[in-house]
Every structure is written in structure tokens, then in C-alpha cells.
Amino acid sequence: MQEEMVYEWLNPVYLKPDVQEQIREKFEADSEIELQGFLKVCKFTILVIILVFATLTVFVTGRPQFGSMVMALRMSPKLLCIESC
């Protein structure tokens, strides 16, 4: 992923070194984090619209002892452009 894309998608607050350190410390202490507002509102909105209207196949993967991940595959040959924001 190109660095420019990171800046286009992520809330700039989460790119600050002091915030990243706080997140690291919280994760080390609790083994989980919640990043409210992590994505920019415009990009998040587009992502939600794509997921709502896409035909998805959802499945669980991963080793149970390390936690499972929910994965979704978009079952469509169409490519959607999300560069409009």
C-alpha cells in the first residue's frame, strides 16, 4: 500500500506518534483496542455502501486458539472505484 493511500483513508489523529504509542500500550495491556473514527468519514461511508450493496460470501477463518477472523469475499466481477473522496 502506498503511503499516500494511508493518508487518504486514515484519520490523521491516528498517525501521530504519541497516539500510536498510547494505542500500543493499550493493546499490550488489554490485548484489544477500539479505534473509533479510524477511517475518514467519507471513505468509511463509501466502504459501508459497497458492503451493503455487494453480494458477499462471509466465512470464519483462523485457528481458534489465536482467535478467528470473519472474512468476506465480494462475489462480483465488477471493480468499484473508491477514489472519489
C-alpha positions in Angstrom: 0.0 0.0 0.0 1.3 3.4 -0.9 1.9 5.9 1.8 -0.5 8.4 0.1 -3.3 5.9 0.5 -2.7 5.7 4.2 -3.2 9.4 4.5 -6.3 9.3 2.3 -8.0 6.7 4.3 -7.0 7.1 7.9 -8.0 9.8 10.4 -4.8 11.9 10.9 -5.2 11.7 14.7 -4.1 8.0 14.5 -0.9 8.9 12.5 0.5 11.0 15.4 3.4 9.2 17.2 2.1 9.9 20.7 -1.3 8.5 19.8 0.3 5.4 18.2 2.3 4.9 21.4 -0.9 5.1 23.5 -2.6 2.6 21.2 0.4 0.2 21.5 0.4 0.5 25.3 -3.4 -0.1 25.5 -3.1 -3.2 23.2 -0.2 -4.6 25.2 -2.2 -4.2 28.4 -5.6 -5.4 27.2 -4.9 -7.4 24.1 -7.5 -5.5 22.3 -8.2 -1.9 21.1 -11.1 0.1 19.8 -10.2 2.8 17.3 -13.3 5.0 16.9 -13.2 7.2 13.8 -10.1 5.3 12.5 -11.2 5.7 8.9 -12.1 9.1 7.4 -15.9 9.6 7.3 -16.0 9.8 3.5 -14.1 6.6 2.9 -16.0 4.8 5.7 -19.3 5.8 4.1 -18.2 4.6 0.7 -17.0 1.3 2.2 -20.3 0.8 4.0 -22.3 1.4 0.8 -20.1 -1.1 -1.1 -20.5 -3.7 1.6 -24.3 -3.2 1.9 -24.9 -3.5 -1.8 -22.3 -6.1 -2.7 -23.0 -9.8 -2.9 -20.8 -11.2 -0.2 -19.8 -14.6 0.9 -18.9 -14.4 4.6 -16.9 -17.1 6.4 -14.8 -17.6 9.6 -11.2 -18.4 9.3 -8.2 -18.7 11.6 -7.0 -21.0 14.3 -9.4 -21.0 17.3 -6.6 -20.8 19.9 -5.4 -17.5 18.3 -8.9 -16.1 17.6 -10.9 -16.3 14.5 -11.4 -13.7 11.8 -14.6 -13.1 9.9 -13.7 -12.7 6.2 -15.9 -11.5 3.4 -15.4 -12.0 -0.3 -17.2 -9.9 -2.9 -18.7 -12.3 -5.5 -18.8 -9.9 -8.5 -16.6 -9.3 -11.4 -17.2 -5.5 -11.2 -14.5 -3.4 -9.7 -15.6 -0.4 -7.7 -13.7 2.9 -7.6 -13.4 4.4 -4.2 -11.1 7.2 -5.1 -13.9 9.9 -5.3 -13.3 11.3 -1.8 
